[in-house]
Amino acid sequence: MAHDDEPRLEVGVEPWPGEWPADERYDPELLAEGDRRNVVDRYRYWRLDAIVADLETRRHGFHVAIENWQHDLNIGSIVRTANAFAASAVHIIGKRRWNRRGAMVTDRYQRIEHHETTDAFADWARDAGLVVVAVDNTEGSVPVDAAPLPERCVLLFGQEGPGLTEAAMAAAERHVQIRQFGSTRSINAAAAAAIVMHEWVRVHAPAHPPSVE
């Protein structure tokens, strides 16, 4: 625990030293005051809309979908992870309102779409030509690392506790689970989402992410 007399470390960079760049992607306010946002170095001093535009050229072929019938607190964390792995989009199924606290403002950079019902989501996925992959440790599901995830797919996650609904399971073409070896029946929904997204990235994404160039 930090004491009051200890120096506090600030995230980010100081005001731009020297002559400002002419590139229109840079934000004059951030250049003048410094950039304290939690963004990779590539995007330091960039305007929000410039970052989003650049991300749109880099998004991967997988989507993430989350059922939101009980206002699950994990949704924000899943959105944050989806942004980190450059998911094409995050789809909220059910209640339109969701707890954004765990997203840590990454929802500003991530494309997010809403579907009123599971059937509406399933129709969208079919029209988009995406394989729906249900993630739940139910009978018949296979370990996610046992076979490559489809390159173009939607990773579908349920809520903490009840997991995916029967309608969601029925809408999925594939069913996967995460290998577990302890006593608990399931792991945290946000942690599970991170594991499965990383599995997709491990198989399909380049070895070095563009964000570190």
N, C-alpha and C positions, 0 to 999 in steps of 0.2 A: 504494500500500500504506500502510495506516495505521500510525503509530508508536505505541509504548506510552504516550507522554506526551500523545497527542492525545485530545480528548474523544470518547467513544463515543456515537453517536446512538441513542436507544432508540425503537422503534416503539410507537405507541399513545398512551394518555392517562393522566394522573395520577388518583389517587383522586378520586371525585366531590366537588366543592366544595359546601358548604352542606348543606341538608336533602335527604335522599335521596328519590327519587321513589317513589310508592306503587304504581306499575305492577308487577304480578307478573312481568313479563318480565325485569326486572332481577335480576342476580345479586348478592346482598349481599357476597360475597367480592370480586367485581370492583369494586363500588362502593367498598369499603374500601381495596383495594390498587392499584387501577388496572387498566386493560385493555390488555395488551401483545399481544393476538392480531392476526393479519393479517386483519382484517375491515373492511368498509366502515363509514363513520361511522354509518350507520343502525343498525347492530347493536352499537355500543359499549355495553358493560356488560350486554348481554343474556345470558341463560342459553343454553347450547347447544341445549337442546330447544326453546326459544322461537324461536331463529333457524331451526332446521330446519322448525318448524311454519309460520313465515312464508314460507320458501322454497317450501314445498309449494303455496302459493297463487299462486306467481309462475312456476312452471316452464314452459318452452316446450314446443312440440309435437314437438320432435325428441329422439330417443334416440341414444346412442352405443354401439356394440358393438366389442369388441376381441378378436381371437383371441389366446389365451395358451397356445400349445403349447410354447414355449421360454423361458418366464419372462422376457418382454420387459421391459427396464428402462424403456421409454417409457410403460408403462401408467400409472404414477403421474402423470407430467406430463400425460397425456391426461385423467385424472380431474380434475386441478387446473383445466385449461382448461374441461372440461365444467361444473364448478362455476361458473366465472367467467361462462359464457354461459347459466347456468340450464337446462342440459339436463334433460329429464324424468327420465332415469335412465341409468346406465352399465351395460352388460352385458358380463360377462367370459365368454368362450367357451373351454372347455377346462379347464386347470388352475385349481383354485379359489384356490390361493395366488398372489399377485402382489406385486411389489415396490412397497411403499407410500412409499418414500423421496421420490420425485418429487412425490407428492401434497401434501406439506407440510401434513399433517393435514386437508386439505380433504375427504378421504373421510368425515370425521365429519359433514359437512353434506350430502353427496351420496348420493342413493339409488343403491345398487349391487346388481345381481342377477347370478346365476350360471347358466350353462347348460352341462351336461356335454358336449354335442356340438353340432355345427353344425346337425344335423337338429332337435334339440330347440329351438334358437334360432329356426330358420326356422318351426317350428310355432307357437311363441309369437308371432312377429311377424305371421304370417298371422291367428291368432286375434284379435290386437289391432288388426287392420286397418291395419297400418303398412307402408309401402313400404320395402323394404330397398335401400339405395343403397351399392353397393360402391365404395370409393375406392382406385383402383390405376391406374397408367399402362400398362394393357394394351391390346392391339389391340381397337378397337371402342368404347372408352370415350370420352366426350365431355368437353370442358372444363367444369368445374363452374360457370363463370360464363356459359356459353353459353345456359343455360335455367334457370329458377328451380327450386330443389330443392322437393320436395313439402313442404307445411306439416306433415303428419304422416308422419314417416319415421324410419328407423334408419340412421345413418351408420356403415357397417361398415369397420373398418380392420384391416389385417393386421399382421404383425410386421416389425421392421426387417430388411431383407435379403430374405427369401423372399417377403414380401408376403402377399396373401390366398391361402388354399388353393383348390384347384379346387372343393371342396364349397361354400365360402363364395361363390365367384364364381357358382356355379350357383344358389345360394339368392337372389341379388340380382335385382331387377326392373330396376334401372338401374345403369349403370356410369359413373363420372365420374373425371376426372383433373384435376390442377393444371397449368396452363400452365408450361412450363419452357423456358429459353433458353440454358442453359449446357452444360457438358460432362458433368456427372454424370447418371446415369440416373434417380436418384430423390433425394428429399429426406428428411430425418429424419421418422420416423413421427409424433412428437409435433408437429413443426412443420406437417406436412400436416394433421393433425387440427385444429389451431388455425385454419388457413386455411379449411378447409371449414366448420367450425362458424361462423366469422365470416360466411361467405357466406350461410349460412342466416339468421343474425341480420340481416344487411344487408337481406335481402329481406322477412323476415316480422316482425321485432321492432319495437317502437316506437322512435322516434328518440331518446328519453331513457329510459334504464333506470330502473326503479323504485328501484334501490338507491342512487341519488344524490338522491332526493327529501328 
